[in-house]
Amino acid sequence: MIRSIFTVSGFTLLSRILGFVRDVLIARYLGAGVTSDVWVAAFRLPNLFRRIFGEGAFNAAFVPMYSGRLEEKGEEVADKFARRVISVMGVILLVLFALSFIFMEPLMQVTNLGFEPDDGRLALAVPAGRITIGYLVFICLVAALSGILNSRREFKAPAFSYVVLNLVFLVALLFVIPRTGEPLTVLCWAVLVSGVLQLSVVVGACLKRRVKLSPRAPKVDQDVKRVGQLMGPGLVSAGVQQLNLLIGQSVASFQIGGVSLIYFADRINQLPLGLLGIALGTVLLPEVTRQLKGKNPDNARATMYQGMEIGILFSMPAVAAMLVIPVPIMHALFVGGEFTAEAAREAGWVLAAFALGTPAYVLAKVLQPAFFAREDTKTPMRFTVISTVVNLILVYPMFRWLGPMGCALATSIAGWVNVTLLWGGLRGADFMQMMPGFLSRVARIVFASVMMGVGIWYAAEWVKPWIMTDGFFMRRVTVLLALVVAGAFLYFASVFATRVYTVSELKSRLRRTPRA
């Protein structure tokens, strides 16, 4: 399981590195103003559908049912089930695409409350959104086929498909935009092209693993109805989680550039979330499902605790860095072209506010599969609805008080409310009894993170003249990378010194073992 987590994380890291290069180039072309706000709004819309419909509700309902059939009845029965479900899903996606295309203007107004006709953003956002919305069809199918591959313990191709997305963007940014001078239009078409190529990657992997994908006429049978029943609460649950982020960006749109500040800060915050949160959720759901279907609740419980330990171990140093040097991070990575030092300062404080909630979102990705594996999507739904109500209550007053930083802070508070409720729900169901040594390990991980944070804060003060400058991008990034390496060395030295893990323990967890 842990090897699979690192497989997903490795490809995610490559995708995030390419995504960082992409975002640096976008920041230089668009800055943090009207055009940048429009791009974020257009790109966010299909991603919102993907996270709600594809990776969220659909996978939460589909993967446990597919994994259960795979475990109990074999590949042929499982694949027949998958074909029936995906054929109906394709029709639903086409209807969603058509409705979104037709009603793009009110959709943009609802998701970006501050976009007004007289500031130019709404007029640009509607045609841009109509180009990017086609991505939702391709990427939701990618998510469905990825669920099949993950259930068969094939994690490389689904993770690599997101690398393809950023490769397409880089080609557009480096070769197409300089020749056309139309960055917004080219970026929107790049989204659509990447969707086609991502789907090609996972289809190829399915054919290689002999997954039977022959199309069939859509028919709503009992299995499809059961997936729909499970998806109902999952749609609410995943939708509410994304609504938390959407609310923050929508409120921030009242300040020109506010949407962009949240976007660029969240791109850095997504590094630990993508490397760990998504990887943990992707691997744990089929793994815990197999263990529960095999009548091994103790193994499932141990798997969950291992997931939490890994999540905390590798997310806390990133959190510490984003809290102690947020402005130098944003300055070193993004300042240049249209992106100013003042924008980097504001985005840095937004990043720090997001960082406060990062552990909560990583832990939520670990805890939710325990519900989904037992085909319980209603309980997480109730918890995420409560967290969204908290966010709704806090976001506007905090925006008035702290600007875009307040929107990010409200999101973080809502994240901690959600993870507290998830933990309490599993404890109440007698699933997450405290395992010996867990709290002690967590306390030592936090201590190691604090030691690292203090160390890089002092180091950042010393190298500030080389980071907080408007020129010499490569020098800024090189100095920041040196800080990262020094911080990682200090952190793992503290981890080993406090015996959170020994070197041999980590090696044994990552060593390949033959399958039975």
HELIX and SHEET records of a PDB file:
HELIX    1   1 ILE A    2  LEU A   30  1                                  29    
HELIX    2   2 VAL A   34  PHE A   49  1                                  16    
HELIX    3   3 ARG A   50  PHE A   58  3                                   9    
HELIX    4   4 ASN A   59  LYS A   73  1                                  15    
HELIX    5   5 GLU A   75  ILE A  102  1                                  28    
HELIX    6   6 MET A  104  THR A  111  1                                   8    
HELIX    7   7 PRO A  117  ASP A  119  5                                   3    
HELIX    8   8 ARG A  121  THR A  132  1                                  12    
HELIX    9   9 TYR A  135  SER A  151  1                                  17    
HELIX   10  10 LYS A  156  VAL A  171  1                                  16    
HELIX   11  11 ALA A  172  VAL A  176  3                                   5    
HELIX   12  12 ILE A  177  THR A  180  1                                   4    
HELIX   13  13 PRO A  183  LYS A  208  1                                  26    
HELIX   14  14 GLN A  222  ALA A  252  1                                  31    
HELIX   15  15 GLY A  258  PRO A  272  1                                  15    
HELIX   16  16 LEU A  273  ILE A  278  3                                   6    
HELIX   17  17 ALA A  279  LYS A  293  1                                  15    
HELIX   18  18 PRO A  297  VAL A  324  1                                  28    
HELIX   19  19 PRO A  326  PHE A  334  1                                   9    
HELIX   20  20 ALA A  341  ALA A  355  1                                  15    
HELIX   21  21 THR A  358  PHE A  372  1                                  15    
HELIX   22  22 LYS A  378  LEU A  402  1                                  25    
HELIX   23  23 PRO A  404  GLY A  428  1                                  25    
HELIX   24  24 PHE A  438  ILE A  467  1                                  30    
HELIX   25  25 PHE A  473  ALA A  497  1                                  25    
HELIX   26  26 VAL A  503  LEU A  510  1                                   8    
END                                                                             
